[in-house]
Amino acid sequence: MEKAQQPLAIINNKAIYDSDIDDMIAQMGQRGQAYQSEEGRALILEQLIAQRLFLADAMRNLYEREPAFKAELQRIKEQLLTQYAISKTVDSITVTDIEARKFYDENRDQFSAQPVVSASHILVDSEEKANDILSQINSGAISFEDAARQHSSCPSARQGGSLGEFSRGQMVPEFDQAVFDMKEGELRGPVKTQFGYHLIRLDARKTGEPVTFDEAAPQIKAHLLEEKRQKAYQSRVNQLKILYPVERPGKSGPKSPFTLV
């Protein structure tokens, strides 16, 4: 038999337990991890105590009878009812493996092998500086790697400017367009982006591996689920417009209870 929890605090005959702290931390999502220490849980306990104190005072002063509170309560109730009704429309929708496979087979081009490049760059804050460094590299006065270590403001400077491998779309558009138009060994620049001026060297290019169905399945299912939920939502809205005709005062034209507004 599970041992009963000992109250951490009791306010107005209502107890606060360790499980209440766990619930509050869970509601905080990722941020809640910062409160899993003894000190963090103590802070949460103090917050819960403060909340219970305000609740006790509100009940003693009969705030729930005030018109402003009743109006706010009604507003929150209508919001919750709306969300609950939407959930009943979309929460039962699922995507099967067969549907996901069908999408994968019909959209093979989206999952085909994509080119992957390996590139290095030097990032500086002015076009003049970039051109000066480029001239030094082209003349043989300094190697690309040494120039990157000395002048580049990017963290990649420590690796001689190397950015490693990446596929199309992972860099900012101007950089992306330049590097995927280059030939292996080519040095290009200055290329201006929101970060500054780049000297770019394409170190290698290779064909990427195609994405398998197993790899793509979670993303496909998430996409199809969202698509099906949107369709179900819109279909239900259209049905409700027939059940509850929408009047738009000031809009000209004949009105019919069977017209989707």
JOHUSUL-V917808 format. One record per backbone hydrogen bond with DSSP energy under -1.0 kcal/mol. NH is the residue of the N-H (numbers start at 0). CO is the residue of the C=O. If there is no record, write none. Layout:
nh=(NH | NH)
co=(CO | CO)
This chain:
nh=(7 | 8 | 10 | 13 | 15 | 20 | 21 | 22 | 23 | 24 | 25 | 26 | 28 | 30 | 31 | 32 | 33 | 34 | 35 | 40 | 41 | 42 | 43 | 44 | 45 | 46 | 47 | 48 | 49 | 50 | 51 | 52 | 53 | 54 | 55 | 56 | 57 | 58 | 59 | 60 | 61 | 62 | 64 | 65 | 69 | 70 | 71 | 72 | 73 | 74 | 75 | 76 | 77 | 78 | 79 | 80 | 81 | 82 | 83 | 84 | 85 | 86 | 87 | 89 | 90 | 92 | 99 | 100 | 101 | 102 | 103 | 104 | 105 | 109 | 110 | 115 | 116 | 117 | 118 | 119 | 120 | 121 | 123 | 129 | 130 | 131 | 132 | 133 | 134 | 135 | 136 | 137 | 138 | 139 | 140 | 141 | 146 | 147 | 148 | 149 | 150 | 151 | 152 | 156 | 157 | 158 | 159 | 160 | 161 | 162 | 165 | 169 | 175 | 176 | 177 | 178 | 179 | 184 | 185 | 187 | 190 | 192 | 195 | 196 | 197 | 198 | 199 | 200 | 201 | 202 | 203 | 205 | 207 | 210 | 215 | 216 | 219 | 220 | 221 | 222 | 223 | 224 | 225 | 226 | 227 | 228 | 229 | 230 | 231 | 232 | 233 | 234 | 235 | 236 | 237 | 238 | 239 | 240 | 242 | 243 | 250 | 258)
co=(15 | 15 | 13 | 10 | 8 | 16 | 17 | 18 | 19 | 20 | 21 | 22 | 25 | 27 | 28 | 29 | 30 | 31 | 32 | 36 | 37 | 38 | 39 | 40 | 41 | 42 | 43 | 44 | 45 | 46 | 47 | 48 | 49 | 50 | 51 | 52 | 53 | 54 | 55 | 56 | 58 | 57 | 61 | 62 | 65 | 66 | 67 | 68 | 69 | 70 | 71 | 72 | 73 | 74 | 75 | 76 | 77 | 78 | 79 | 80 | 81 | 82 | 83 | 85 | 86 | 89 | 95 | 96 | 97 | 98 | 99 | 100 | 101 | 106 | 107 | 205 | 165 | 203 | 163 | 200 | 160 | 198 | 196 | 125 | 126 | 127 | 128 | 129 | 130 | 131 | 132 | 133 | 134 | 136 | 135 | 135 | 142 | 143 | 144 | 145 | 146 | 147 | 122 | 153 | 154 | 155 | 156 | 155 | 158 | 118 | 116 | 166 | 171 | 172 | 173 | 174 | 175 | 201 | 182 | 199 | 197 | 195 | 192 | 123 | 190 | 121 | 187 | 119 | 185 | 117 | 117 | 115 | 113 | 110 | 211 | 212 | 215 | 216 | 217 | 218 | 219 | 220 | 221 | 222 | 223 | 224 | 225 | 226 | 227 | 228 | 229 | 230 | 231 | 232 | 233 | 234 | 235 | 236 | 238 | 239 | 247 | 255)
